[in-house]
């Protein structure tokens, strides 16, 4: 299977054994420092480092902000943007949770010694990842697809 390193530069832990030496990019497995180039929403930012020749996204580990089209989404983004856009931050990596399901790097961003994800939770701009669906009405058709029982 051919891996597209342009659209998915990060390798998952399971891909590391097979594709690590083929990767044209340094695979990030340790903590690092970066500059925040852009804030996408309340839990995803674009970073620039000196060890890569391209900017790349980072999704906050164990933090879940509302989507931009949801209540509080724009406020969460603006809060984060005012706090860290253009700033140098530290990213703390978790070796067991390096890459998310959409191929984005996962990490804990710290600014001036404070965990930005935890600050976002404390100020009400996001929630923990485990509580992301708390208070939401479940999508019944997604949760229980009756068609599977009729065919």
N, C-alpha and C positions, 0 to 999 in steps of 0.2 A: 504494500500500500504506500503510495506516494503522499508525503506530507507537504502541505502548502505553507511554507515558512513566512510568506508575505502576509497572508491573512491571519495566520495563527502562529506567531513567533514563539509563544510559550509552549513548552512540552509538558504534558502531564507526567506525574511520577512513573506511571506505567509505560510511557513512551520513552523515558530517559534511557533505559538500557539499549533500546533498539536504534534510536535516532539521535542521541546526544552528539556523536561525532560528525553527523551529517549537518547539524544545525549551523547556519552561517552566523547565528547570534549567540552571544554569551547567555547561557541559561542561568537565571537568577535563583540561587539557592541560599544565599546569605543576606543578612541585613545590608542596607545601602542607603545612601543619601541621594536625593534628586530634587529638581525644581518642578513645581507645579505649573505646567503650561496652560492647562484648561480644567475647569470644573464642569463636568457633564451634567451631573445631578447631585443629590445629597450623599451618594456613596460611591461615586466613580469619578476618577480624575485622570488626566493625561500627564505623564511625567517625562522629563528629559534628564538624562544622565551623561556622564563623560565616558562611560564604557559601551554605549550603544550609539549608532549613527542615525537613529530614528526615535521619535517619541512613541510612547506606548501607554495603554490604559492600565489602571490599577483599580480593582474593586476592593472596598474596605472589607476585611475579614470580620465575620460575625456581626455586621451592622447592616441594617436594612432601612433605607430612607424611602419615603413615598415616591412613586413614579411622578414625573413632571405633570401628567394629566390628572393626578389625584390630588385631593385636598392636602395642602401642606407641602407638595412637591416643589413648587417654585420657591417657597420660603426657605426650604431646606437647602436648595441649591444656592440661593443668594447668601444665606448665612455662611455656608462653606466657602463660597467665592470670596467674600469679604475677608474671611479669616486667613486663607492660605494661597489663593491664586497669585502666582509670581514669587512665592516664597520657597525657600529651601526647607525640605522636611526630611525626616528619617523614616525609613520603612523597615519595620520589624517583620521578618518572614517566619512562617511556620512550615517546617520541612514536610509535614504530612498534608498540608493544605495549601499548596503553592499556586494551583491553577483551578479556576472555576469551570463550571459546565459550558460556558460560552468561550472558553479559551483565554480568558483574561487572567492576568496575574492577580493573586490575592495577597493582601498584607495589611499590617496595622500601621497607619500613618501617625507619626508623632511630630508635633510642632512646638518648639520651645519647651520640650520635655513632657508635654501633655498628649495623651492618647486622643486623637481627633474623633475617632469613632465613639469613644466613651463620652466625650464632651457633647457630641451630637445627641446621644441618647439622653444624657443628663439635662440638656436644654429642650428636649421634646421634639427635636428635628428628625429623629429616627428612633428605631427600636432595635432590640437585639434580633438577630436573624431567627432565633427560635420563636419569637413572638410576632413575626411578620404578618401572620394572618389573624391575630387576635382582634376580635371585635368586627371582623368582616363577615358578611353573609356568604356562605359557601355557594359556589356555582353548582347547582344540583345536577345539571346535565354533564358537567365534567366529573363530579364525584361519583355519580351513578348513571352510567350510560345504559339506558334500558334496551337500546338496540342490540347490545351484546347478548341479551337473553332471548331476543326474538329471532335471531338467525340460527 
